[in-house]
Each structure stands twice: as structure tokens, then as C-alpha cells.
Amino acid sequence: MKKIVILAFLLLLSSSAFAVYQVGDVVDNFSWTDSNGETHSIYDLIDAQKAIVFFWGGTG
């Protein structure tokens, strides 16, 4: 059981090594609709000189 837990933990840690983007990489433009029904895109926010922070928390 202990070996399985350790293996699972190591697999979770190694998943960040396969991340597609690195700090400083240029991302593709994509858009989304917010809770008010307004559509936004990354490039529109960049053009408006807005700060952009994306966070995808791991929910496991």
C-alpha cells in the first residue's frame, strides 16, 4: 500500500513536467463568456493593457 501511495504521489509531481506552456511563452488567442454573458478574448485584454492571470487549481 505504501508503494502505491508513493508511486501515485510521484506521478502527480511529474505531471507538471509535461506542461505545454512555460513562463514567457506566447499563448494562442482564445475567448470565453463570463457570467454576465459578455465575450472576452486574451488579445482584446492585452490590447486594452489589462493584467491577465489564469489559475487552474488542482482539484484532484
C-alpha positions as MATLAB code, in Angstrom:
seq = 'MKKIVILAFLLLLSSSAFAVYQVGDVVDNFSWTDSNGETHSIYDLIDAQKAIVFFWGGTG';
ca = [
       0.000    0.000    0.000;
       2.819    2.385    0.887;
       4.461    1.780   -2.504;
       1.208    2.569   -4.320;
       0.803    5.851   -2.444;
       4.404    6.851   -3.173;
       4.012    5.939   -6.850;
       0.786    7.951   -7.131;
       2.452   10.938   -5.463;
       5.424   10.792   -7.830;
       3.130   10.581  -10.847;
       1.259   13.675   -9.685;
       4.510   15.578   -9.230;
       5.787   14.592  -12.657;
       2.672   15.872  -14.450;
       4.000   19.451  -14.358;
       6.993   18.324  -16.425;
       4.622   17.787  -19.362;
       3.084   21.275  -19.238;
       2.543   22.756  -22.689;
       3.402   26.361  -21.852;
       6.359   27.755  -19.963;
       6.696   31.196  -18.357;
       7.121   33.787  -21.113;
       5.612   31.680  -23.919;
       3.080   33.313  -26.223;
      -0.322   31.648  -25.956;
      -2.903   31.230  -28.686;
      -5.826   33.628  -28.659;
      -8.981   32.150  -27.178;
     -12.247   33.599  -25.987;
     -14.719   32.836  -23.227;
     -18.072   34.072  -21.988;
     -18.291   35.433  -18.468;
     -21.181   35.082  -16.023;
     -22.800   38.255  -17.442;
     -22.890   36.827  -20.964;
     -20.079   39.071  -22.266;
     -17.450   37.522  -24.536;
     -13.772   38.256  -23.852;
     -10.546   37.193  -25.541;
      -6.939   37.231  -24.418;
      -5.772   39.505  -27.232;
      -8.562   42.025  -26.522;
      -7.409   42.233  -22.902;
      -3.774   42.585  -23.970;
      -4.700   45.392  -26.391;
      -6.530   47.153  -23.542;
      -3.355   46.747  -21.413;
      -5.190   44.733  -18.774;
      -3.371   42.333  -16.490;
      -4.151   38.688  -17.208;
      -3.784   35.965  -14.601;
      -5.090   32.453  -15.186;
      -5.205   29.902  -12.411;
      -6.326   26.326  -12.762;
      -6.316   24.838   -9.310;
      -5.907   21.124   -8.986;
      -8.994   19.543   -7.527;
      -7.540   16.055   -7.579;
];
